């Protein structure tokens, strides 16, 4: 008998969201920085330095922010598990009833719910309560280091797009070239993320393109203003 396996889009929404957010942020923030500095009439060397600095600073900022955020989540999960361990040690009957009530609310009749709760607690009481009472599983447990590395890597990958464009684009059309290349990449990311999530790729691409173009246009205006003022 062949085993029936289902693959749902929600299985990948977590890592997909993080990867797309990091890469999108890397492209948009670095491209906006590059466009703004270019509009201020900077030379290529200074533009490149600004782009690389933005890449490094952004990647480290993403890593630090993600690490702190996920570490806080991990601390909360550990505190909840410690509390659950104490309750299982001191109030096993109450914890069994709590698990039984959960299964009754999910649709089992009381007798069956009691049997299921007893059997699961006999096998691994803490795991049963972590999963069904707290909503915690090994697969979805908070991993601060992994989250920090993934966020930094995705940001750096995205930020590399405008930085590499600075190296090859003519200086006379650098701002427009970086803007176009970055917008195309943003649209591709938006389309891929939307399609993977079951939404419209066109809507996803248009949404991210709108905000990307707006951010770069404002950065260019600021760069032009300061370049004119300082000059």
TAPE-V176490 format. One record per backbone hydrogen bond with DSSP energy under -0.5 kcal/mol. NH is the residue of the N-H (numbers start at 1). CO is the residue of the C=O. Records with the same first field share a line. If there is no record, write none. Layout:
BEGIN
NH = CO  CO
END
This chain:
BEGIN
5 = 3
8 = 6
11 = 8
12 = 9
13 = 9
16 = 12
17 = 13
18 = 14
19 = 15
20 = 16
21 = 17
22 = 18
23 = 19
24 = 20
25 = 21
26 = 22
27 = 23
28 = 24
29 = 25
30 = 26
31 = 27
32 = 28
33 = 29
34 = 30
35 = 31
36 = 32
37 = 33
38 = 34
39 = 35
40 = 36
41 = 38
42 = 37
47 = 43
48 = 44
49 = 45
50 = 46
51 = 47
52 = 48
53 = 49
54 = 50
55 = 51
56 = 52
57 = 53
58 = 54
59 = 55
60 = 56
61 = 57
62 = 58
63 = 59
64 = 60
65 = 61
66 = 62
67 = 63
68 = 64
69 = 65
70 = 66
71 = 67
72 = 68
73 = 69
74 = 70
75 = 71
76 = 72
77 = 73
78 = 74
79 = 75
80 = 76
81 = 77
82 = 78
83 = 79
84 = 80
85 = 81
86 = 82
87 = 83
88 = 84
89 = 85
90 = 86
91 = 87
95 = 91
96 = 92
97 = 93
98 = 94
99 = 95
100 = 96
101 = 97
102 = 98
103 = 99
104 = 100
105 = 101
106 = 102
107 = 104
108 = 103
113 = 109
114 = 110
115 = 111
116 = 112
117 = 113
118 = 114
119 = 115
120 = 116
121 = 117
122 = 118
123 = 119
124 = 120
125 = 121
128 = 124
129 = 125
130 = 126
131 = 127
132 = 128
133 = 129
134 = 129
136 = 130
141 = 138
147 = 143
148 = 144
149 = 145
150 = 146
151 = 147
152 = 148
153 = 149
154 = 150
155 = 151
156 = 152
157 = 153
158 = 154
159 = 155
160 = 156
161 = 158
162 = 158
163 = 159
164 = 160
165 = 161
166 = 162
167 = 163
168 = 164
169 = 165
173 = 170
174 = 171
177 = 173
178 = 174
179 = 175
180 = 176
181 = 177
182 = 178
183 = 179
184 = 180
185 = 181
186 = 182
187 = 183
188 = 184
189 = 185
190 = 186
191 = 187
192 = 188
193 = 189
194 = 190
195 = 191
196 = 192
197 = 193
198 = 195
199 = 194
204 = 200
205 = 201
206 = 202
207 = 203
208 = 204
209 = 205
210 = 206
211 = 207
212 = 208
213 = 209
214 = 210
215 = 211
216 = 212
217 = 213
218 = 214
219 = 215
220 = 216
221 = 217
222 = 218
223 = 219
224 = 220
225 = 221
226 = 222
227 = 223
228 = 224
229 = 225
230 = 226
231 = 227
END
